[in-house]
């Protein structure tokens, strides 16, 4: 039987240097999560399928309906996690005494059986943070401050768009439109389809006068909504004020922003690349999800990055192995020197290959420093170090060599 040697569509390998960049980006994200006081958790890749289903199957979000389903040997209905948030509800049911507020982060693989395309895969790495048990706007703003810090470190210019689900619901209901969810689904397509096509699609759920009035209202701006006491407007104003206190200037109200239909309850946010429509992080407040198995509301807010997208955009230096040690019939001394270098936390690899072949390998791996170890170097206790970028060579003692490699 002929075996097809290929990756499954929608799945991919990551090899150096791309894998090194992804690792560097992940470390920056995780560093910031910890700096903001979030603690790591890990959850299973496989869950019972009934835990993943929507309580109203006909109104499932795409992420839920696109979940991978499978059965184990006992015939149990299982599935691959499509996100992390639904797992928090199970965790709180099993651990009802978790001290609140609970600040957690999780970085790992999630899976969706959806059509693939440019930048869309069936397995991807999600980087989530959530604050559970804090209903203050401070928690919402904390998520956005965290995003700002991460993107600053990654040197990605961005814009944060915000809205409020209560406000959007109040505006739609104020023009006597009753099919709330379908209207929200259409409004959420504004970035992709544009106003004319969205208005055309809305005719299935509202009459022309209602649609015209709805768009006029949505374009009024936050002061109008505050003045007329629309629900959710004060939450948005508080968020904007708090963001200003935190020094977050890249924030903009998008009255058409909806996010996931199944669970967001208050402020929602999306982080876009500056001047573009592509979303690189998103989240919001979802106060009715975490406590559903405990039969009580538990306030929660969170935000999530897709590592794959952020790694493509990050403008950061990526370091490979720092140095290569080339032995010229001095393997024992080479290993002794390598041990000293590694003890200082400096990465290096060793080789006894011929110089030409070893240098070729160093170039292919992006290694910047090459150190030669032969009779002359051992007798003088000084080692020739070559900078592979500039071609500059220096003769250095062990201590000076290690100091040079630390820079």
C-alpha positions in Angstrom: 0.0 0.0 0.0 1.3 3.4 -0.9 1.6 5.8 2.0 0.9 9.5 1.4 3.7 11.4 3.1 2.2 14.7 3.8 0.7 16.9 6.6 -3.1 16.8 7.1 -4.7 19.9 5.5 -5.1 22.7 8.1 -2.1 21.4 10.2 1.5 22.4 9.8 5.1 21.9 11.1 7.2 24.8 12.4 11.0 24.5 11.8 13.8 26.9 12.5 14.0 29.9 12.2 10.2 30.2 12.4 10.0 27.9 15.4 12.6 30.1 17.2 10.6 33.2 16.5 7.4 31.6 17.8 9.2 30.5 20.9 10.5 34.0 21.5 7.1 35.6 21.0 5.5 33.0 23.4 8.1 33.9 26.0 7.3 37.6 25.7 3.5 36.9 26.0 4.0 34.6 29.0 6.4 37.1 30.7 3.8 39.8 30.5 1.0 37.5 31.7 3.1 36.8 34.8 4.1 40.4 35.3 0.3 41.3 35.5 -0.3 38.6 38.2 -1.8 35.9 36.1 -1.1 32.3 37.0 -0.8 29.3 34.6 -3.2 26.4 34.3 -3.3 23.4 32.0 -6.4 21.5 30.8 -7.0 18.4 28.7 -7.1 18.6 25.0 -10.1 16.2 24.9 -13.4 16.9 26.7 -16.8 15.3 26.7 -18.7 16.6 23.7 -21.8 17.6 25.7 -19.6 20.1 27.7 -18.7 21.8 24.4 -22.2 22.1 22.9 -24.3 25.2 23.1 -27.4 25.1 25.2 -29.3 26.3 22.1 -27.8 24.1 19.3 -29.5 26.1 16.5 -27.7 29.3 17.7 -24.2 27.9 18.1 -21.3 30.1 17.3 -19.1 28.9 14.4 -16.3 27.9 16.8 -18.6 25.5 18.6 -20.3 24.0 15.5 -16.8 23.5 13.9 -15.5 21.5 16.8 -13.8 18.1 16.1 -15.9 15.2 17.3 -14.6 11.7 18.1 -15.4 8.5 20.1 -13.2 6.5 22.4 -13.3 2.7 22.6 -16.2 2.8 25.1 -18.2 4.7 22.6 -18.3 8.0 24.6 -18.9 11.2 22.7 -15.8 13.3 23.0 -14.2 16.2 21.2 -11.0 18.3 20.8 -11.2 21.6 22.7 -12.0 24.5 20.3 -11.0 27.1 22.9 -10.2 27.3 26.7 -13.1 29.3 28.1 -15.7 26.6 28.2 -13.3 24.5 30.2 -13.2 27.1 33.0 -16.9 26.4 33.7 -16.1 22.8 34.3 -13.1 23.7 36.5 -15.3 25.9 38.7 -17.9 23.2 39.0 -15.2 20.7 40.1 -13.4 23.2 42.3 -16.1 25.5 43.7 -13.8 26.8 46.5 -11.3 28.5 44.2 -10.4 31.8 45.8 -11.8 34.8 43.8 -10.8 36.8 41.9 -9.0 34.1 40.0 -6.5 35.3 37.4 -5.3 32.6 35.1 -3.5 32.3 31.8 -3.2 29.4 29.4 -1.2 28.8 26.2 -1.8 25.8 24.2 -3.3 24.1 21.1 -7.0 24.4 20.1 -8.7 22.7 17.2 -11.5 23.6 14.8 -12.8 21.6 11.9 -13.4 24.6 9.7 -12.5 25.5 6.1 -8.8 26.4 5.7 -7.4 29.4 3.9 -4.7 32.1 4.1 -3.8 32.3 7.8 -6.6 29.9 8.9 -5.6 26.5 10.2 -7.4 23.7 12.0 -4.9 23.6 14.8 -3.5 26.8 16.3 -1.9 28.1 19.5 -4.2 30.2 21.7 -2.8 32.5 24.4 -5.6 33.3 26.9 -5.9 35.4 30.1 -9.1 35.6 32.2 -10.0 37.4 35.4 -12.8 35.5 37.1 -14.8 36.9 40.0 -14.2 40.6 39.5 -17.1 42.6 38.1 -15.2 45.9 38.1 -14.3 47.9 35.0 -10.8 47.8 36.4 -10.6 44.1 35.3 -11.7 45.0 31.7 -9.1 47.8 31.5 -6.4 45.4 33.0 -6.9 43.1 30.0 -6.4 46.0 27.5 -3.3 47.2 29.4 -1.9 43.7 29.2 -2.4 43.7 25.4 -0.8 47.1 25.1 2.3 46.0 27.0 2.6 42.8 25.0 2.3 44.5 21.6 4.7 47.2 22.7 7.3 44.5 23.5 6.6 42.8 20.1 6.8 46.1 18.3 3.4 45.7 16.7 1.5 49.0 16.1 -2.2 48.4 16.9 -5.6 49.9 17.6 -8.0 48.7 20.2 -11.7 48.8 19.3 -14.4 48.5 22.0 -18.1 48.2 22.2 -20.7 47.1 24.8 -23.2 44.3 24.2 -25.8 45.8 26.5 -25.6 49.1 24.6 -25.9 47.4 21.2 -28.9 45.4 22.4 -30.5 48.5 23.8 -30.0 50.4 20.5 -31.5 47.6 18.4 -34.5 47.2 20.7 -35.1 51.0 20.7 -36.1 50.8 17.1 -38.5 47.9 17.8 -36.4 45.2 16.1 -37.1 41.9 17.7 -34.8 39.4 16.0 -31.8 40.5 18.1 -29.3 37.7 17.4 -29.7 37.7 13.6 -29.4 41.5 13.4 -26.2 41.3 15.5 -24.8 38.7 13.3 -25.3 41.0 10.3 -23.9 44.0 12.0 -20.8 42.1 13.0 -20.0 41.7 9.3 -19.5 45.4 8.7 -15.7 45.2 8.4 -16.0 42.4 5.8 -19.0 43.4 3.7 -19.4 47.1 4.2 -22.5 49.1 5.1 -24.5 48.7 1.9 -24.4 44.9 1.9 -25.1 44.7 5.6 -28.2 47.0 5.2 -29.4 44.8 2.4 -29.0 41.6 4.5 -30.8 43.3 7.4 -34.0 43.5 5.3 -34.7 39.9 6.2 -35.1 40.9 9.8 -36.3 44.6 9.8 -38.1 47.1 7.6 -36.2 49.8 5.7 -37.2 52.6 8.2 -36.0 50.5 11.1 -32.6 49.9 9.4 -32.1 53.6 8.5 -32.9 54.6 12.1 -30.7 51.9 13.6 -27.7 53.1 11.6 -28.3 56.7 12.4 -28.4 55.8 16.1 -25.3 53.7 16.0 -23.4 56.6 14.5 -24.4 59.0 17.2 -21.4 58.5 19.5 -21.0 57.8 23.2 -22.1 61.2 24.5 -25.5 60.7 23.0 -25.9 57.3 24.5 -24.8 58.6 27.9 -27.2 61.6 27.7 -30.1 59.3 26.9 -29.2 56.7 29.5 -28.8 53.7 27.2 -27.8 50.6 29.1 -24.1 49.8 28.8 -23.1 53.3 27.8 -21.8 54.1 31.3 -19.7 50.9 31.3 -18.0 51.9 28.1 -17.4 55.5 29.4 -15.8 54.0 32.5 -13.6 51.7 30.4 -12.4 54.6 28.3 -11.7 56.7 31.4 -9.8 53.9 33.0 -7.8 53.2 29.8 -6.8 56.9 29.7 -5.6 56.6 33.3 -3.5 53.6 32.3 -2.0 55.5 29.4 -3.8 53.5 26.7 -4.4 56.0 23.8 -5.0 53.5 20.9 -8.6 53.0 21.8 -11.7 53.6 19.6 -15.4 53.0 19.9 -16.8 50.7 17.2 -20.6 50.6 17.6 -20.9 47.6 15.2 -18.5 45.3 17.1 -20.4 42.3 18.4 -17.9 39.4 19.1 -19.2 35.9 19.9 -22.9 35.6 20.0 -23.2 32.9 22.7 -21.7 34.5 25.8 -20.5 38.1 25.9 -22.5 40.2 28.2 -20.9 43.6 28.6 -17.8 45.4 27.2 -16.2 43.7 24.2 -12.9 44.5 22.5 -10.8 43.6 19.4 -7.2 44.6 18.8 -6.5 45.4 15.1 -3.3 46.0 13.3 -3.0 49.8 13.0 -4.6 50.9 9.7 -5.9 47.4 8.9 -9.0 45.2 9.4 -7.2 42.1 10.7 -7.8 41.1 14.3 -4.9 40.0 16.3 -6.5 39.7 19.8 -10.0 39.9 21.1 -12.1 39.3 24.2 -14.7 40.8 26.5 -16.9 40.4 29.5 -18.9 37.1 29.9 -20.7 37.0 33.2 -23.1 34.2 32.6 -20.7 31.4 31.5 -18.3 30.4 34.3 -21.0 29.7 36.9 -23.5 27.9 34.7 -22.9 24.5 36.3 -23.0 26.0 39.7 -26.3 27.7 38.8 -25.1 31.2 39.7 -23.5 34.0 37.7 -19.8 34.5 38.2 -18.4 37.7 36.6 -15.5 37.1 34.2 -13.6 39.0 31.6 -10.7 37.8 29.3 -8.7 38.4 26.2 -7.0 36.0 23.8 -4.1 36.1 21.3 -3.5 33.7 18.4 0.2 33.0 18.6 0.4 32.2 14.9 -0.8 35.6 13.8 1.2 37.6 16.4 4.4 35.7 15.6 4.1 36.7 11.9 3.7 40.4 12.9 6.3 40.6 15.7 9.4 42.7 14.9 11.8 41.2 17.4 15.3 39.8 17.2 15.4 36.0 17.3 18.5 34.4 18.6 19.6 31.0 17.6 22.5 29.1 19.2 25.0 31.7 20.3 28.3 30.0 19.4 29.9 27.0 17.7 33.0 25.4 19.0 35.2 23.7 16.3 37.7 21.2 17.6 40.9 20.7 15.5 41.9 17.4 17.1 41.2 18.8 20.6 37.8 17.2 21.4 38.5 16.8 25.2 39.4 20.5 25.6 36.5 21.6 23.4 34.1 19.8 25.7 35.7 21.3 28.8 35.3 24.8 27.3 31.7 24.1 26.2 30.9 23.1 29.8 32.2 26.4 31.1 30.3 28.4 28.5 27.0 26.5 29.1 27.4 27.0 32.9 27.2 30.7 32.2 23.9 30.2 30.4 25.3 30.7 27.0 24.1 28.3 24.3 26.7 26.6 22.1 27.2 23.5 20.0 30.3 21.5 19.4 31.7 19.9 16.3 34.8 18.0 15.1 33.9 18.4 11.4 36.4 19.9 9.0 36.5 23.7 9.3 34.9 24.4 5.9 32.0 22.1 6.6 31.6 23.4 10.2 31.5 27.0 9.0 28.9 26.1 6.4 26.7 24.6 9.1 27.2 27.7 11.3 26.0 29.9 8.5 23.0 27.8 7.8 22.0 27.9 11.5 22.5 31.6 11.8 25.2 31.1 14.5 27.1 34.4 15.0 30.2 33.3 16.8 32.6 30.5 15.9 35.5 29.5 18.2 38.4 27.5 17.0 40.2 25.0 19.4 43.5 23.6 18.1 47.1 23.1 19.3 48.0 26.8 19.2 44.9 27.9 21.1 45.3 25.2 23.8 49.0 26.0 24.3 48.4 29.7 24.5 45.2 29.3 26.5 43.7 31.8 24.1 41.0 31.1 21.5 40.2 32.5 18.1 36.6 33.8 17.9 35.2 34.8 14.5 32.2 37.0 14.0 30.3 35.3 11.2 28.6 38.5 10.1 31.6 40.8 10.0 34.4 38.3 9.6 36.3 40.0 12.5 38.5 37.6 14.5 39.8 38.1 18.1 42.2 36.0 20.2 40.7 35.8 23.7 41.4 34.1 27.0 38.7 31.9 28.5 37.3 34.7 30.8 37.3 37.3 28.0 35.8 34.8 25.6 32.9 34.1 28.0 32.4 37.9 28.6 32.3 38.5 24.8 29.7 35.8 24.3 27.5 37.3 27.0 27.2 40.6 25.1 
